[in-house]
């Protein structure tokens, strides 16, 4: 197949969507497909780069989240779509709306990925508690202007597939993971300290709840021996979290961006992974940690798909509860033998989310769209 992947931004690799998209593109190419990349920041083979679209104030806020909007360019789009079998779009923004109209005119079938929850947007523009009517309005707008115009939608979790079905999205829904790279695996790694190391992988955004982990560690009776490592590509909350850490913690956390190889090493040097997010469409970072042999402790948040990965009662905590998170952290510190048993179960469980399986599911969805158009 000749596949066009269209996303507003693709470089540098500073968030989960960018990394997952690049991973899927590489995997499809390994299976013999031609994958053209239409994006701001696209480079290399079969790249069709677009310029950045600057929106007053909006772009300033979005850039803090490492989000860049792409400007539609007719000549670049026509070149990318020339002879293409299928178009796959990944973001619910203006570029995608225009691309769908052009693909329809050219008779090219289109699929889409659902990677952004409305509350990812509203929380980052200042709504701590988003009115339900506003969330429903965003879902409705995206359905009418974008997702009802495609043949199929990739849902990275059953949670988001259920959300779309409940809101009567008409395209065929395919629920499968974004896929974990085979780089994430257990390795022998000497400990570099005698601390109990807790890892959290997430951009520094309000809904990821880094603050919850900081407060929980401060409440732990083992605070003196706990070291937090925040693996992140950046975000607007860093200054706030650094100040919060200085106020609450004895051991200051580290903030760092890791390459996939470095991140796997960090996973293997850690003792526990915490996923505290209130809003999550999948939680690929949690799957990466599990695949590397790290036991997860996951918030049971109503709007987070990541809670589906809780396969042991000790691995879930009440969302937003500092007290419950601290108690669960203490339990894992006090029960190393149990943590080792749970680790073995998670290693087996995580295998089903490997990219080698999810790329086959992606192929199936793209072929469905092509066959439907024929």
C-alpha positions in Angstrom: 0.0 0.0 0.0 1.0 3.6 -0.5 -0.1 5.2 2.8 -0.1 8.9 3.7 0.3 9.7 7.4 -0.8 13.3 8.1 -0.2 14.9 11.5 0.3 18.6 12.4 3.8 18.0 13.9 6.2 15.1 14.0 9.5 16.4 15.3 11.2 16.4 17.7 10.2 13.3 19.6 8.9 15.0 22.8 5.6 13.4 23.4 3.8 10.1 23.3 1.8 10.7 20.1 4.9 11.7 18.1 6.9 8.7 19.3 4.0 6.3 18.7 3.4 7.7 15.2 7.1 7.4 14.2 7.1 3.9 15.6 4.1 2.9 13.5 5.5 4.5 10.4 8.8 2.5 10.8 6.9 -0.7 11.4 4.7 -0.3 8.3 7.7 0.4 6.2 9.4 -2.7 7.5 6.4 -4.7 6.3 6.9 -3.4 2.7 4.5 -0.4 2.6 5.3 3.0 1.2 4.5 5.5 3.9 4.5 9.2 3.1 4.6 11.7 5.9 2.8 15.0 5.6 3.6 17.1 8.7 5.3 20.2 10.1 8.8 18.9 10.9 8.7 15.9 8.5 12.2 14.9 7.3 13.8 12.0 5.5 12.5 9.6 3.0 8.9 10.2 1.6 8.6 13.4 3.7 6.3 16.2 2.7 7.1 19.0 5.1 4.6 21.8 5.9 5.1 25.2 7.4 3.9 26.1 10.9 0.5 27.8 11.2 0.7 30.6 13.7 -2.5 31.4 15.6 -2.4 34.5 17.9 -2.3 33.4 21.6 -3.4 29.8 20.8 0.0 28.9 19.3 1.7 30.4 22.3 -0.3 28.2 24.7 0.0 25.2 22.5 3.8 25.5 22.1 4.1 25.1 25.9 2.5 21.7 25.4 4.9 20.9 22.6 2.0 21.2 20.1 2.6 22.9 16.7 -0.2 23.5 14.1 0.6 22.9 10.5 -0.3 25.2 7.6 -2.2 23.6 4.7 -0.3 23.9 1.4 -2.1 22.8 -1.7 1.0 21.9 -3.8 2.6 19.8 -1.0 -0.7 18.1 -0.2 -1.3 17.2 -3.9 2.2 15.8 -4.2 1.8 13.7 -1.0 -1.6 12.3 -2.1 -0.7 11.6 -5.7 -1.2 7.9 -6.3 -1.9 7.2 -2.6 -4.1 4.3 -1.7 -5.2 5.6 1.7 -4.8 8.7 3.9 -4.5 8.4 7.7 -4.9 11.5 9.8 -4.0 11.8 13.5 -5.1 15.2 14.9 -8.6 16.9 15.0 -7.3 20.3 13.8 -7.7 22.5 10.7 -5.2 20.6 8.6 -7.2 17.4 8.9 -10.4 19.1 8.0 -8.9 20.4 4.7 -7.1 17.1 4.0 -10.4 15.1 4.2 -12.1 17.4 1.7 -9.2 17.1 -0.7 -9.0 13.3 -0.3 -12.7 13.1 -1.0 -12.3 15.1 -4.2 -9.4 12.8 -5.3 -11.3 9.6 -4.4 -8.8 8.6 -1.7 -10.2 6.6 1.3 -9.4 8.1 4.7 -9.0 6.8 8.2 -8.3 8.7 11.4 -6.8 8.2 14.8 -8.5 9.5 18.0 -5.6 10.6 20.1 -6.8 13.8 21.8 -9.5 13.9 24.4 -11.4 17.2 24.6 -10.3 17.6 28.2 -6.6 17.4 27.1 -7.4 20.8 25.5 -9.7 22.4 28.1 -7.5 21.5 31.1 -4.5 23.1 29.4 -6.3 26.4 28.8 -7.3 26.7 32.4 -10.5 24.7 33.0 -9.8 22.6 36.1 -13.3 21.2 35.9 -14.6 21.2 32.4 -18.4 21.6 32.1 -20.0 18.5 30.6 -21.8 20.5 28.0 -18.5 21.9 26.7 -17.0 18.4 26.4 -20.1 17.2 24.5 -19.9 20.2 22.2 -16.3 19.4 21.3 -17.1 15.7 20.7 -20.0 16.7 18.5 -18.0 19.2 16.5 -15.2 16.7 15.8 -17.8 14.1 14.8 -19.7 16.3 12.4 -16.7 18.0 10.8 -14.1 15.2 10.9 -14.7 11.7 12.2 -18.0 11.0 10.4 -16.3 11.7 7.1 -13.8 8.8 7.4 -14.2 5.1 6.9 -12.7 3.9 10.1 -11.3 5.3 13.4 -8.3 4.0 15.3 -9.1 4.0 19.1 -6.0 3.3 21.2 -8.2 1.8 23.9 -11.6 0.2 24.6 -12.3 3.2 26.8 -12.2 5.8 24.0 -14.0 3.4 21.6 -16.8 3.3 24.2 -16.8 7.1 24.4 -17.2 7.4 20.6 -19.8 4.7 20.4 -21.8 6.4 23.1 -21.7 9.6 21.1 -22.9 7.9 17.9 -19.7 8.2 15.9 -20.6 6.5 12.6 -17.3 5.3 11.3 -16.1 1.8 12.0 -14.2 1.7 15.3 -11.0 -0.3 15.6 -9.6 -0.6 19.2 -6.0 -1.5 19.4 -2.9 -0.1 21.2 -0.5 2.4 19.6 2.1 -0.4 20.2 5.2 -0.6 22.4 8.6 -0.7 20.7 10.7 -3.8 21.1 13.4 -1.6 22.7 11.4 -1.8 25.9 12.5 -5.0 27.6 14.1 -6.2 30.8 17.9 -5.9 31.0 20.5 -6.5 33.6 21.3 -3.1 35.1 23.3 -2.3 38.2 21.6 0.0 40.7 23.2 3.4 40.8 21.9 4.3 44.3 20.3 2.7 47.4 17.2 4.8 47.1 13.7 3.4 46.2 13.3 4.9 42.8 9.9 5.9 41.5 9.6 6.7 37.8 6.8 8.8 36.1 6.8 9.3 32.3 4.6 12.2 31.1 4.8 15.7 29.7 4.6 18.3 32.4 0.9 19.1 32.0 -1.8 19.7 34.7 -3.9 16.6 33.9 -0.9 14.3 34.3 -0.9 15.0 38.1 2.9 15.1 38.9 1.9 17.1 41.9 -0.1 14.2 43.3 3.1 12.0 43.3 5.1 14.7 44.9 2.6 15.2 47.8 2.2 11.4 48.2 5.9 10.8 48.6 6.1 13.7 51.1 3.4 11.8 53.1 5.1 8.4 52.9 6.8 7.1 56.0 9.7 6.2 53.8 10.1 9.6 52.2 13.8 9.8 53.2 14.6 6.8 50.9 12.4 7.7 47.9 13.8 9.3 44.7 11.4 10.5 42.0 12.5 10.6 38.3 10.3 12.5 36.0 10.9 11.4 32.4 9.5 14.2 30.2 9.7 16.1 27.0 8.8 19.3 28.8 5.6 21.3 29.4 4.3 24.3 31.2 4.2 22.9 34.7 8.0 22.5 35.3 8.5 25.7 37.3 5.4 24.9 39.5 6.6 21.3 40.1 10.1 22.3 41.0 8.8 24.8 43.5 6.4 22.2 44.9 9.2 19.7 45.3 11.4 22.2 47.1 8.6 22.8 49.6 7.6 19.2 50.2 10.5 16.8 49.5 13.8 15.9 51.1 15.2 14.3 47.9 14.6 16.6 44.9 13.2 14.8 41.7 15.0 14.8 38.4 13.5 16.2 35.2 14.9 14.8 32.0 14.1 13.8 28.4 15.3 10.3 27.5 15.8 8.6 24.2 13.9 5.2 24.0 17.2 3.3 24.7 17.9 5.6 27.7 14.3 5.4 28.9 14.5 1.6 28.9 17.6 1.8 31.0 15.9 4.1 33.4 12.9 1.8 33.7 15.3 -1.1 34.5 17.0 1.0 37.2 13.7 1.9 38.9 11.5 0.2 41.5 8.0 1.4 40.8 6.2 3.3 38.0 3.4 5.7 38.9 0.7 6.8 36.4 -1.4 9.4 38.1 -3.1 11.1 35.2 -6.8 12.2 35.4 -7.3 12.0 31.6 -5.7 9.5 29.3 -6.7 7.9 26.0 -4.3 5.0 26.4 -1.1 5.6 28.4 1.6 4.2 26.2 4.3 5.3 28.7 2.7 2.9 31.3 2.9 0.0 28.7 6.6 0.9 28.1 7.3 0.7 31.8 5.5 -2.6 32.1 7.3 -4.0 29.1 10.6 -3.1 30.6 9.7 -5.0 33.8 8.5 -2.2 36.0 5.4 -2.7 38.2 2.8 0.1 37.6 0.7 1.9 40.2 -2.2 3.5 38.3 -4.8 6.1 39.1 -8.4 4.7 38.8 -9.5 7.9 37.1 -13.0 7.9 35.4 -11.6 9.5 32.3 -8.4 7.5 32.0 -8.1 4.4 29.9 -4.9 3.4 31.7 -6.8 1.9 34.6 -7.6 -1.1 32.2 -4.0 -2.2 32.9 -4.6 -2.8 36.6 -4.4 -6.6 37.0 -3.6 -6.6 40.7 -5.5 -4.7 43.4 -2.3 -3.3 44.8 -1.6 -1.7 41.5 -4.5 0.8 41.5 -5.1 3.8 43.7 -8.0 6.2 44.2 -7.6 9.0 41.6 -6.6 12.3 43.2 -6.0 10.8 46.6 -2.7 11.6 48.1 -3.4 9.4 51.1 -4.2 6.3 49.0 -1.2 6.8 46.7 1.1 7.2 49.7 -0.3 4.0 51.3 0.2 2.0 48.1 3.8 3.2 47.7 4.5 2.2 51.3 3.0 -1.2 50.6 5.3 -1.8 47.7 8.4 -0.7 49.7 7.4 -3.1 52.5 6.7 -6.1 50.3 9.6 -6.5 47.8 8.8 -10.2 47.3 5.2 -9.5 46.3 6.4 -6.8 44.0 8.7 -9.3 42.3 5.8 -11.7 41.7 3.6 -8.9 40.3 6.4 -7.9 38.0 6.5 -11.4 36.4 2.8 -11.2 35.7 3.0 -7.8 34.1 5.9 -8.9 31.9 3.7 -11.6 30.4 0.6 -9.3 30.3 2.5 -6.5 28.4 3.5 -8.8 25.5 0.1 -8.4 23.7 0.8 -4.6 23.3 4.0 -5.0 21.3 4.2 -3.1 18.0 4.6 -6.3 16.0 1.0 -7.1 16.8 -0.6 -3.6 16.6 0.9 -2.9 13.2 -1.0 -5.9 11.8 -4.2 -4.3 13.3 -3.3 -1.0 11.6 -2.9 -2.8 8.3 -6.3 -4.4 8.7 -8.0 -1.0 9.3 -6.3 0.6 6.3 -7.2 -2.3 4.0 -10.8 -2.1 5.2 -11.0 1.6 4.1 -9.5 0.8 0.7 -11.9 -2.2 0.2 -14.9 -0.1 1.3 -14.1 2.6 -1.3 -13.6 0.1 -4.1 
